[in-house]
Amino acid sequence: EPYASPLLADDLTGLPPALVLTAERDSLRPDGDAYARRLTEAGVRVWHDVTPRTDHYFLTEDPVRAGATMAKMSDEIRRSLS
């Protein structure tokens, strides 16, 4: 449903901190990049990670890269909650 995309919202101010994860070779990466940029412009704290040499399915198909990305995400969440 295209209307469910938070990227299409008129105003992103007041949203909580966000983790935006994109894969370098994903056809949806431009949307993720744009969302992270809009959140930042709205004053939302954003951690945006682009995982190199990966496609949309890397979290389920590449356990080594997925593990490394999840570890980075976990570290960021811990820092954010400290």
PDB file of N, CA, C and O in Angstrom:
ATOM      1  N   GLU A   1       0.838  -1.174   0.000  1.00  0.00           N
ATOM      2  CA  GLU A   1       0.000   0.000   0.000  1.00  0.00           C
ATOM      3  C   GLU A   1       0.890   1.247   0.000  1.00  0.00           C
ATOM      4  O   GLU A   1       1.547   1.518   1.005  1.00  0.00           O
ATOM      5  N   PRO A   2       0.931   2.000  -1.078  1.00  0.00           N
ATOM      6  CA  PRO A   2       1.835   3.153  -1.151  1.00  0.00           C
ATOM      7  C   PRO A   2       1.531   4.235  -0.123  1.00  0.00           C
ATOM      8  O   PRO A   2       2.435   4.974   0.265  1.00  0.00           O
ATOM      9  N   TYR A   3       0.291   4.348   0.327  1.00  0.00           N
ATOM     10  CA  TYR A   3      -0.051   5.380   1.304  1.00  0.00           C
ATOM     11  C   TYR A   3       0.458   5.055   2.708  1.00  0.00           C
ATOM     12  O   TYR A   3       0.412   5.902   3.600  1.00  0.00           O
ATOM     13  N   ALA A   4       0.936   3.849   2.898  1.00  0.00           N
ATOM     14  CA  ALA A   4       1.463   3.460   4.204  1.00  0.00           C
ATOM     15  C   ALA A   4       2.929   3.858   4.363  1.00  0.00           C
ATOM     16  O   ALA A   4       3.500   3.660   5.435  1.00  0.00           O
ATOM     17  N   SER A   5       3.542   4.406   3.333  1.00  0.00           N
ATOM     18  CA  SER A   5       4.955   4.771   3.388  1.00  0.00           C
ATOM     19  C   SER A   5       5.161   6.019   4.229  1.00  0.00           C
ATOM     20  O   SER A   5       4.580   7.061   3.926  1.00  0.00           O
ATOM     21  N   PRO A   6       5.971   5.944   5.276  1.00  0.00           N
ATOM     22  CA  PRO A   6       6.224   7.138   6.081  1.00  0.00           C
ATOM     23  C   PRO A   6       6.958   8.215   5.285  1.00  0.00           C
ATOM     24  O   PRO A   6       6.917   9.390   5.652  1.00  0.00           O
ATOM     25  N   LEU A   7       7.620   7.834   4.215  1.00  0.00           N
ATOM     26  CA  LEU A   7       8.307   8.808   3.374  1.00  0.00           C
ATOM     27  C   LEU A   7       7.324   9.810   2.765  1.00  0.00           C
ATOM     28  O   LEU A   7       7.703  10.938   2.450  1.00  0.00           O
ATOM     29  N   LEU A   8       6.063   9.399   2.601  1.00  0.00           N
ATOM     30  CA  LEU A   8       5.053  10.260   1.987  1.00  0.00           C
ATOM     31  C   LEU A   8       4.378  11.210   2.979  1.00  0.00           C
ATOM     32  O   LEU A   8       3.573  12.053   2.581  1.00  0.00           O
ATOM     33  N   ALA A   9       4.699  11.079   4.250  1.00  0.00           N
ATOM     34  CA  ALA A   9       4.081  11.962   5.254  1.00  0.00           C
ATOM     35  C   ALA A   9       4.505  13.403   5.026  1.00  0.00           C
ATOM     36  O   ALA A   9       5.643  13.675   4.641  1.00  0.00           O
ATOM     37  N   ASP A  10       3.584  14.317   5.265  1.00  0.00           N
ATOM     38  CA  ASP A  10       3.884  15.742   5.096  1.00  0.00           C
ATOM     39  C   ASP A  10       4.885  16.244   6.131  1.00  0.00           C
ATOM     40  O   ASP A  10       5.744  17.069   5.822  1.00  0.00           O
ATOM     41  N   ASP A  11       4.774  15.750   7.345  1.00  0.00           N
ATOM     42  CA  ASP A  11       5.583  16.268   8.443  1.00  0.00           C
ATOM     43  C   ASP A  11       6.143  15.112   9.258  1.00  0.00           C
ATOM     44  O   ASP A  11       5.388  14.262   9.730  1.00  0.00           O
ATOM     45  N   LEU A  12       7.451  15.074   9.425  1.00  0.00           N
ATOM     46  CA  LEU A  12       8.100  14.007  10.189  1.00  0.00           C
ATOM     47  C   LEU A  12       8.625  14.496  11.538  1.00  0.00           C
ATOM     48  O   LEU A  12       9.267  13.739  12.267  1.00  0.00           O
ATOM     49  N   THR A  13       8.355  15.749  11.868  1.00  0.00           N
ATOM     50  CA  THR A  13       8.850  16.264  13.143  1.00  0.00           C
ATOM     51  C   THR A  13       8.170  15.541  14.302  1.00  0.00           C
ATOM     52  O   THR A  13       7.019  15.115  14.209  1.00  0.00           O
ATOM     53  N   GLY A  14       8.911  15.419  15.384  1.00  0.00           N
ATOM     54  CA  GLY A  14       8.374  14.801  16.587  1.00  0.00           C
ATOM     55  C   GLY A  14       8.452  13.293  16.614  1.00  0.00           C
ATOM     56  O   GLY A  14       8.033  12.673  17.592  1.00  0.00           O
ATOM     57  N   LEU A  15       8.977  12.687  15.569  1.00  0.00           N
ATOM     58  CA  LEU A  15       9.116  11.233  15.574  1.00  0.00           C
ATOM     59  C   LEU A  15      10.275  10.825  16.480  1.00  0.00           C
ATOM     60  O   LEU A  15      11.198  11.612  16.694  1.00  0.00           O
ATOM     61  N   PRO A  16      10.237   9.608  17.012  1.00  0.00           N
ATOM     62  CA  PRO A  16      11.325   9.152  17.870  1.00  0.00           C
ATOM     63  C   PRO A  16      12.576   8.869  17.040  1.00  0.00           C
ATOM     64  O   PRO A  16      12.501   8.795  15.813  1.00  0.00           O
ATOM     65  N   PRO A  17      13.724   8.710  17.699  1.00  0.00           N
ATOM     66  CA  PRO A  17      14.944   8.356  16.975  1.00  0.00           C
ATOM     67  C   PRO A  17      14.699   7.122  16.107  1.00  0.00           C
ATOM     68  O   PRO A  17      13.889   6.258  16.441  1.00  0.00           O
ATOM     69  N   ALA A  18      15.417   7.062  14.988  1.00  0.00           N
ATOM     70  CA  ALA A  18      15.167   5.996  14.019  1.00  0.00           C
ATOM     71  C   ALA A  18      16.448   5.330  13.557  1.00  0.00           C
ATOM     72  O   ALA A  18      17.502   5.958  13.452  1.00  0.00           O
ATOM     73  N   LEU A  19      16.326   4.041  13.284  1.00  0.00           N
ATOM     74  CA  LEU A  19      17.365   3.277  12.599  1.00  0.00           C
ATOM     75  C   LEU A  19      16.861   3.027  11.192  1.00  0.00           C
ATOM     76  O   LEU A  19      15.775   2.476  11.012  1.00  0.00           O
ATOM     77  N   VAL A  20      17.635   3.424  10.190  1.00  0.00           N
ATOM     78  CA  VAL A  20      17.262   3.179   8.805  1.00  0.00           C
ATOM     79  C   VAL A  20      18.369   2.332   8.196  1.00  0.00           C
ATOM     80  O   VAL A  20      19.519   2.764   8.111  1.00  0.00           O
ATOM     81  N   LEU A  21      18.021   1.149   7.782  1.00  0.00           N
ATOM     82  CA  LEU A  21      18.979   0.203   7.225  1.00  0.00           C
ATOM     83  C   LEU A  21      18.688   0.022   5.746  1.00  0.00           C
ATOM     84  O   LEU A  21      17.570  -0.326   5.365  1.00  0.00           O
ATOM     85  N   THR A  22      19.698   0.260   4.911  1.00  0.00           N
ATOM     86  CA  THR A  22      19.537   0.042   3.475  1.00  0.00           C
ATOM     87  C   THR A  22      20.670  -0.834   2.963  1.00  0.00           C
ATOM     88  O   THR A  22      21.767  -0.860   3.522  1.00  0.00           O
ATOM     89  N   ALA A  23      20.375  -1.546   1.891  1.00  0.00           N
ATOM     90  CA  ALA A  23      21.365  -2.386   1.226  1.00  0.00           C
ATOM     91  C   ALA A  23      21.863  -1.644  -0.010  1.00  0.00           C
ATOM     92  O   ALA A  23      21.074  -1.047  -0.743  1.00  0.00           O
ATOM     93  N   GLU A  24      23.160  -1.684  -0.234  1.00  0.00           N
ATOM     94  CA  GLU A  24      23.770  -0.904  -1.308  1.00  0.00           C
ATOM     95  C   GLU A  24      23.134  -1.144  -2.675  1.00  0.00           C
ATOM     96  O   GLU A  24      22.932  -0.197  -3.435  1.00  0.00           O
ATOM     97  N   ARG A  25      22.819  -2.383  -2.995  1.00  0.00           N
ATOM     98  CA  ARG A  25      22.301  -2.712  -4.327  1.00  0.00           C
ATOM     99  C   ARG A  25      20.785  -2.912  -4.365  1.00  0.00           C
ATOM    100  O   ARG A  25      20.259  -3.495  -5.313  1.00  0.00           O
ATOM    101  N   ASP A  26      20.102  -2.439  -3.360  1.00  0.00           N
ATOM    102  CA  ASP A  26      18.653  -2.616  -3.275  1.00  0.00           C
ATOM    103  C   ASP A  26      17.948  -1.563  -4.127  1.00  0.00           C
ATOM    104  O   ASP A  26      18.296  -0.384  -4.075  1.00  0.00           O
ATOM    105  N   SER A  27      16.964  -1.988  -4.905  1.00  0.00           N
ATOM    106  CA  SER A  27      16.219  -1.024  -5.718  1.00  0.00           C
ATOM    107  C   SER A  27      15.413  -0.062  -4.844  1.00  0.00           C
ATOM    108  O   SER A  27      15.006   1.001  -5.313  1.00  0.00           O
ATOM    109  N   LEU A  28      15.180  -0.421  -3.584  1.00  0.00           N
ATOM    110  CA  LEU A  28      14.461   0.461  -2.661  1.00  0.00           C
ATOM    111  C   LEU A  28      15.391   1.387  -1.870  1.00  0.00           C
ATOM    112  O   LEU A  28      14.927   2.198  -1.069  1.00  0.00           O
ATOM    113  N   ARG A  29      16.684   1.266  -2.092  1.00  0.00           N
ATOM    114  CA  ARG A  29      17.628   2.086  -1.333  1.00  0.00           C
ATOM    115  C   ARG A  29      17.346   3.585  -1.464  1.00  0.00           C
ATOM    116  O   ARG A  29      17.407   4.285  -0.453  1.00  0.00           O
ATOM    117  N   PRO A  30      17.043   4.113  -2.650  1.00  0.00           N
ATOM    118  CA  PRO A  30      16.771   5.557  -2.727  1.00  0.00           C
ATOM    119  C   PRO A  30      15.650   6.007  -1.783  1.00  0.00           C
ATOM    120  O   PRO A  30      15.703   7.109  -1.238  1.00  0.00           O
ATOM    121  N   ASP A  31      14.651   5.166  -1.592  1.00  0.00           N
ATOM    122  CA  ASP A  31      13.574   5.505  -0.657  1.00  0.00           C
ATOM    123  C   ASP A  31      14.091   5.551   0.780  1.00  0.00           C
ATOM    124  O   ASP A  31      13.759   6.464   1.536  1.00  0.00           O
ATOM    125  N   GLY A  32      14.897   4.571   1.149  1.00  0.00           N
ATOM    126  CA  GLY A  32      15.468   4.555   2.495  1.00  0.00           C
ATOM    127  C   GLY A  32      16.386   5.737   2.727  1.00  0.00           C
ATOM    128  O   GLY A  32      16.356   6.355   3.792  1.00  0.00           O
ATOM    129  N   ASP A  33      17.207   6.054   1.728  1.00  0.00           N
ATOM    130  CA  ASP A  33      18.096   7.212   1.835  1.00  0.00           C
ATOM    131  C   ASP A  33      17.287   8.501   1.984  1.00  0.00           C
ATOM    132  O   ASP A  33      17.613   9.355   2.808  1.00  0.00           O
ATOM    133  N   ALA A  34      16.238   8.633   1.186  1.00  0.00           N
ATOM    134  CA  ALA A  34      15.396   9.836   1.232  1.00  0.00           C
ATOM    135  C   ALA A  34      14.692   9.949   2.588  1.00  0.00           C
ATOM    136  O   ALA A  34      14.580  11.044   3.140  1.00  0.00           O
ATOM    137  N   TYR A  35      14.226   8.832   3.117  1.00  0.00           N
ATOM    138  CA  TYR A  35      13.552   8.842   4.411  1.00  0.00           C
ATOM    139  C   TYR A  35      14.523   9.282   5.516  1.00  0.00           C
ATOM    140  O   TYR A  35      14.180  10.114   6.356  1.00  0.00           O
ATOM    141  N   ALA A  36      15.722   8.721   5.506  1.00  0.00           N
ATOM    142  CA  ALA A  36      16.721   9.113   6.503  1.00  0.00           C
ATOM    143  C   ALA A  36      17.038  10.601   6.383  1.00  0.00           C
ATOM    144  O   ALA A  36      17.178  11.286   7.396  1.00  0.00           O
ATOM    145  N   ARG A  37      17.150  11.101   5.174  1.00  0.00           N
ATOM    146  CA  ARG A  37      17.434  12.518   4.951  1.00  0.00           C
ATOM    147  C   ARG A  37      16.285  13.400   5.463  1.00  0.00           C
ATOM    148  O   ARG A  37      16.516  14.408   6.130  1.00  0.00           O
ATOM    149  N   ARG A  38      15.057  13.010   5.145  1.00  0.00           N
ATOM    150  CA  ARG A  38      13.901  13.796   5.602  1.00  0.00           C
ATOM    151  C   ARG A  38      13.781  13.792   7.119  1.00  0.00           C
ATOM    152  O   ARG A  38      13.455  14.815   7.721  1.00  0.00           O
ATOM    153  N   LEU A  39      14.043  12.645   7.740  1.00  0.00           N
ATOM    154  CA  LEU A  39      14.013  12.584   9.195  1.00  0.00           C
ATOM    155  C   LEU A  39      15.049  13.538   9.786  1.00  0.00           C
ATOM    156  O   LEU A  39      14.754  14.288  10.716  1.00  0.00           O
ATOM    157  N   THR A  40      16.248  13.504   9.245  1.00  0.00           N
ATOM    158  CA  THR A  40      17.315  14.384   9.716  1.00  0.00           C
ATOM    159  C   THR A  40      16.911  15.846   9.558  1.00  0.00           C
ATOM    160  O   THR A  40      17.099  16.651  10.470  1.00  0.00           O
ATOM    161  N   GLU A  41      16.359  16.181   8.403  1.00  0.00           N
ATOM    162  CA  GLU A  41      15.907  17.560   8.153  1.00  0.00           C
ATOM    163  C   GLU A  41      14.797  17.981   9.118  1.00  0.00           C
ATOM    164  O   GLU A  41      14.653  19.164   9.424  1.00  0.00           O
ATOM    165  N   ALA A  42      14.016  17.011   9.597  1.00  0.00           N
ATOM    166  CA  ALA A  42      12.924  17.305  10.536  1.00  0.00           C
ATOM    167  C   ALA A  42      13.422  17.360  11.984  1.00  0.00           C
ATOM    168  O   ALA A  42      12.638  17.575  12.909  1.00  0.00           O
ATOM    169  N   GLY A  43      14.731  17.165  12.170  1.00  0.00           N
ATOM    170  CA  GLY A  43      15.294  17.237  13.510  1.00  0.00           C
ATOM    171  C   GLY A  43      15.237  15.931  14.275  1.00  0.00           C
ATOM    172  O   GLY A  43      15.474  15.914  15.483  1.00  0.00           O
ATOM    173  N   VAL A  44      14.932  14.848  13.604  1.00  0.00           N
ATOM    174  CA  VAL A  44      14.875  13.524  14.235  1.00  0.00           C
ATOM    175  C   VAL A  44      16.282  12.935  14.231  1.00  0.00           C
ATOM    176  O   VAL A  44      16.993  13.013  13.229  1.00  0.00           O
ATOM    177  N   ARG A  45      16.675  12.353  15.344  1.00  0.00           N
ATOM    178  CA  ARG A  45      17.973  11.681  15.410  1.00  0.00           C
ATOM    179  C   ARG A  45      17.889  10.383  14.612  1.00  0.00           C
ATOM    180  O   ARG A  45      17.006   9.557  14.844  1.00  0.00           O
ATOM    181  N   VAL A  46      18.816  10.212  13.670  1.00  0.00           N
ATOM    182  CA  VAL A  46      18.771   9.070  12.753  1.00  0.00           C
ATOM    183  C   VAL A  46      20.125   8.383  12.705  1.00  0.00           C
ATOM    184  O   VAL A  46      21.166   9.035  12.623  1.00  0.00           O
ATOM    185  N   TRP A  47      20.096   7.091  12.756  1.00  0.00           N
ATOM    186  CA  TRP A  47      21.272   6.278  12.451  1.00  0.00           C
ATOM    187  C   TRP A  47      20.943   5.579  11.147  1.00  0.00           C
ATOM    188  O   TRP A  47      20.038   4.746  11.099  1.00  0.00           O
ATOM    189  N   HIS A  48      21.669   5.910  10.088  1.00  0.00           N
ATOM    190  CA  HIS A  48      21.427   5.338   8.764  1.00  0.00           C
ATOM    191  C   HIS A  48      22.640   4.533   8.359  1.00  0.00           C
ATOM    192  O   HIS A  48      23.757   5.049   8.325  1.00  0.00           O
ATOM    193  N   ASP A  49      22.422   3.280   8.056  1.00  0.00           N
ATOM    194  CA  ASP A  49      23.507   2.391   7.650  1.00  0.00           C
ATOM    195  C   ASP A  49      23.219   1.848   6.260  1.00  0.00           C
ATOM    196  O   ASP A  49      22.131   1.339   5.992  1.00  0.00           O
ATOM    197  N   VAL A  50      24.199   1.961   5.385  1.00  0.00           N
ATOM    198  CA  VAL A  50      24.130   1.347   4.057  1.00  0.00           C
ATOM    199  C   VAL A  50      25.117   0.188   4.077  1.00  0.00           C
ATOM    200  O   VAL A  50      26.324   0.396   4.204  1.00  0.00           O
ATOM    201  N   THR A  51      24.604  -1.027   3.953  1.00  0.00           N
ATOM    202  CA  THR A  51      25.470  -2.196   3.991  1.00  0.00           C
ATOM    203  C   THR A  51      26.033  -2.433   2.594  1.00  0.00           C
ATOM    204  O   THR A  51      25.271  -2.681   1.659  1.00  0.00           O
ATOM    205  N   PRO A  52      27.358  -2.361   2.438  1.00  0.00           N
ATOM    206  CA  PRO A  52      27.961  -2.475   1.104  1.00  0.00           C
ATOM    207  C   PRO A  52      27.805  -3.862   0.490  1.00  0.00           C
ATOM    208  O   PRO A  52      27.723  -4.874   1.185  1.00  0.00           O
ATOM    209  N   ARG A  53      27.770  -3.867  -0.822  1.00  0.00           N
ATOM    210  CA  ARG A  53      27.753  -5.107  -1.631  1.00  0.00           C
ATOM    211  C   ARG A  53      26.617  -6.050  -1.247  1.00  0.00           C
ATOM    212  O   ARG A  53      26.796  -7.268  -1.231  1.00  0.00           O
ATOM    213  N   THR A  54      25.454  -5.489  -0.938  1.00  0.00           N
ATOM    214  CA  THR A  54      24.314  -6.324  -0.559  1.00  0.00           C
ATOM    215  C   THR A  54      23.080  -5.928  -1.354  1.00  0.00           C
ATOM    216  O   THR A  54      22.979  -4.821  -1.884  1.00  0.00           O
ATOM    217  N   ASP A  55      22.129  -6.885  -1.418  1.00  0.00           N
ATOM    218  CA  ASP A  55      20.840  -6.590  -2.040  1.00  0.00           C
ATOM    219  C   ASP A  55      19.746  -6.649  -0.974  1.00  0.00           C
ATOM    220  O   ASP A  55      20.032  -6.793   0.214  1.00  0.00           O
ATOM    221  N   HIS A  56      18.524  -6.540  -1.402  1.00  0.00           N
ATOM    222  CA  HIS A  56      17.377  -6.432  -0.504  1.00  0.00           C
ATOM    223  C   HIS A  56      17.282  -7.583   0.504  1.00  0.00           C
ATOM    224  O   HIS A  56      16.819  -7.381   1.627  1.00  0.00           O
ATOM    225  N   TYR A  57      17.704  -8.756   0.127  1.00  0.00           N
ATOM    226  CA  TYR A  57      17.490  -9.947   0.957  1.00  0.00           C
ATOM    227  C   TYR A  57      18.688 -10.351   1.808  1.00  0.00           C
ATOM    228  O   TYR A  57      18.720 -11.465   2.331  1.00  0.00           O
ATOM    229  N   PHE A  58      19.676  -9.463   1.957  1.00  0.00           N
ATOM    230  CA  PHE A  58      20.905  -9.897   2.616  1.00  0.00           C
ATOM    231  C   PHE A  58      20.701 -10.312   4.065  1.00  0.00           C
ATOM    232  O   PHE A  58      21.451 -11.149   4.568  1.00  0.00           O
ATOM    233  N   LEU A  59      19.715  -9.758   4.748  1.00  0.00           N
ATOM    234  CA  LEU A  59      19.514 -10.134   6.153  1.00  0.00           C
ATOM    235  C   LEU A  59      19.102 -11.590   6.305  1.00  0.00           C
ATOM    236  O   LEU A  59      19.361 -12.205   7.340  1.00  0.00           O
ATOM    237  N   THR A  60      18.466 -12.143   5.286  1.00  0.00           N
ATOM    238  CA  THR A  60      18.057 -13.543   5.370  1.00  0.00           C
ATOM    239  C   THR A  60      18.953 -14.471   4.555  1.00  0.00           C
ATOM    240  O   THR A  60      18.939 -15.684   4.769  1.00  0.00           O
ATOM    241  N   GLU A  61      19.728 -13.923   3.629  1.00  0.00           N
ATOM    242  CA  GLU A  61      20.520 -14.776   2.743  1.00  0.00           C
ATOM    243  C   GLU A  61      22.025 -14.705   2.971  1.00  0.00           C
ATOM    244  O   GLU A  61      22.760 -15.528   2.425  1.00  0.00           O
ATOM    245  N   ASP A  62      22.500 -13.757   3.754  1.00  0.00           N
ATOM    246  CA  ASP A  62      23.932 -13.603   3.996  1.00  0.00           C
ATOM    247  C   ASP A  62      24.165 -13.459   5.493  1.00  0.00           C
ATOM    248  O   ASP A  62      24.259 -12.345   6.009  1.00  0.00           O
ATOM    249  N   PRO A  63      24.258 -14.598   6.195  1.00  0.00           N
ATOM    250  CA  PRO A  63      24.329 -14.536   7.654  1.00  0.00           C
ATOM    251  C   PRO A  63      25.539 -13.780   8.195  1.00  0.00           C
ATOM    252  O   PRO A  63      25.456 -13.185   9.269  1.00  0.00           O
ATOM    253  N   VAL A  64      26.649 -13.791   7.482  1.00  0.00           N
ATOM    254  CA  VAL A  64      27.835 -13.082   7.972  1.00  0.00           C
ATOM    255  C   VAL A  64      27.600 -11.575   7.949  1.00  0.00           C
ATOM    256  O   VAL A  64      27.813 -10.896   8.953  1.00  0.00           O
ATOM    257  N   ARG A  65      27.164 -11.054   6.813  1.00  0.00           N
ATOM    258  CA  ARG A  65      26.881  -9.610   6.730  1.00  0.00           C
ATOM    259  C   ARG A  65      25.700  -9.235   7.616  1.00  0.00           C
ATOM    260  O   ARG A  65      25.702  -8.176   8.243  1.00  0.00           O
ATOM    261  N   ALA A  66      24.709 -10.088   7.667  1.00  0.00           N
ATOM    262  CA  ALA A  66      23.551  -9.801   8.514  1.00  0.00           C
ATOM    263  C   ALA A  66      23.984  -9.701   9.977  1.00  0.00           C
ATOM    264  O   ALA A  66      23.555  -8.796  10.693  1.00  0.00           O
ATOM    265  N   GLY A  67      24.826 -10.620  10.416  1.00  0.00           N
ATOM    266  CA  GLY A  67      25.304 -10.591  11.798  1.00  0.00           C
ATOM    267  C   GLY A  67      26.085  -9.332  12.109  1.00  0.00           C
ATOM    268  O   GLY A  67      25.912  -8.736  13.172  1.00  0.00           O
ATOM    269  N   ALA A  68      26.949  -8.921  11.182  1.00  0.00           N
ATOM    270  CA  ALA A  68      27.735  -7.708  11.389  1.00  0.00           C
ATOM    271  C   ALA A  68      26.825  -6.478  11.447  1.00  0.00           C
ATOM    272  O   ALA A  68      27.025  -5.592  12.277  1.00  0.00           O
ATOM    273  N   THR A  69      25.839  -6.430  10.573  1.00  0.00           N
ATOM    274  CA  THR A  69      24.905  -5.302  10.566  1.00  0.00           C
ATOM    275  C   THR A  69      24.074  -5.286  11.837  1.00  0.00           C
ATOM    276  O   THR A  69      23.868  -4.224  12.424  1.00  0.00           O
ATOM    277  N   MET A  70      23.594  -6.440  12.270  1.00  0.00           N
ATOM    278  CA  MET A  70      22.803  -6.503  13.496  1.00  0.00           C
ATOM    279  C   MET A  70      23.638  -6.096  14.712  1.00  0.00           C
ATOM    280  O   MET A  70      23.124  -5.459  15.632  1.00  0.00           O
ATOM    281  N   ALA A  71      24.913  -6.458  14.718  1.00  0.00           N
ATOM    282  CA  ALA A  71      25.783  -6.048  15.822  1.00  0.00           C
ATOM    283  C   ALA A  71      25.929  -4.531  15.851  1.00  0.00           C
ATOM    284  O   ALA A  71      25.879  -3.926  16.922  1.00  0.00           O
ATOM    285  N   LYS A  72      26.113  -3.908  14.677  1.00  0.00           N
ATOM    286  CA  LYS A  72      26.196  -2.442  14.620  1.00  0.00           C
ATOM    287  C   LYS A  72      24.893  -1.811  15.090  1.00  0.00           C
ATOM    288  O   LYS A  72      24.908  -0.820  15.821  1.00  0.00           O
ATOM    289  N   MET A  73      23.771  -2.380  14.675  1.00  0.00           N
ATOM    290  CA  MET A  73      22.477  -1.841  15.089  1.00  0.00           C
ATOM    291  C   MET A  73      22.298  -1.968  16.596  1.00  0.00           C
ATOM    292  O   MET A  73      21.821  -1.037  17.245  1.00  0.00           O
ATOM    293  N   SER A  74      22.673  -3.098  17.150  1.00  0.00           N
ATOM    294  CA  SER A  74      22.562  -3.310  18.594  1.00  0.00           C
ATOM    295  C   SER A  74      23.419  -2.311  19.361  1.00  0.00           C
ATOM    296  O   SER A  74      22.988  -1.767  20.378  1.00  0.00           O
ATOM    297  N   ASP A  75      24.635  -2.071  18.872  1.00  0.00           N
ATOM    298  CA  ASP A  75      25.510  -1.093  19.520  1.00  0.00           C
ATOM    299  C   ASP A  75      24.874   0.295  19.504  1.00  0.00           C
ATOM    300  O   ASP A  75      24.922   1.016  20.501  1.00  0.00           O
ATOM    301  N   GLU A  76      24.286   0.663  18.388  1.00  0.00           N
ATOM    302  CA  GLU A  76      23.652   1.987  18.275  1.00  0.00           C
ATOM    303  C   GLU A  76      22.454   2.090  19.215  1.00  0.00           C
ATOM    304  O   GLU A  76      22.257   3.123  19.855  1.00  0.00           O
ATOM    305  N   ILE A  77      21.665   1.043  19.301  1.00  0.00           N
ATOM    306  CA  ILE A  77      20.522   1.064  20.223  1.00  0.00           C
ATOM    307  C   ILE A  77      21.011   1.211  21.661  1.00  0.00           C
ATOM    308  O   ILE A  77      20.453   1.996  22.427  1.00  0.00           O
ATOM    309  N   ARG A  78      22.041   0.469  22.029  1.00  0.00           N
ATOM    310  CA  ARG A  78      22.592   0.582  23.390  1.00  0.00           C
ATOM    311  C   ARG A  78      23.091   1.994  23.668  1.00  0.00           C
ATOM    312  O   ARG A  78      22.846   2.545  24.741  1.00  0.00           O
ATOM    313  N   ARG A  79      23.803   2.587  22.685  1.00  0.00           N
ATOM    314  CA  ARG A  79      24.281   3.973  22.852  1.00  0.00           C
ATOM    315  C   ARG A  79      23.110   4.935  23.009  1.00  0.00           C
ATOM    316  O   ARG A  79      23.150   5.849  23.833  1.00  0.00           O
ATOM    317  N   SER A  80      22.082   4.721  22.222  1.00  0.00           N
ATOM    318  CA  SER A  80      20.921   5.617  22.264  1.00  0.00           C
ATOM    319  C   SER A  80      20.198   5.549  23.603  1.00  0.00           C
ATOM    320  O   SER A  80      19.643   6.549  24.060  1.00  0.00           O
ATOM    321  N   LEU A  81      20.201   4.394  24.226  1.00  0.00           N
ATOM    322  CA  LEU A  81      19.495   4.223  25.482  1.00  0.00           C
ATOM    323  C   LEU A  81      20.343   4.578  26.708  1.00  0.00           C
ATOM    324  O   LEU A  81      19.842   4.606  27.832  1.00  0.00           O
ATOM    325  N   SER A  82      21.601   4.841  26.484  1.00  0.00           N
ATOM    326  CA  SER A  82      22.508   5.170  27.601  1.00  0.00           C
ATOM    327  C   SER A  82      22.311   6.593  28.066  1.00  0.00           C
ATOM    328  O   SER A  82      22.986   7.038  28.994  1.00  0.00           O
TER     329      SER A  82
END
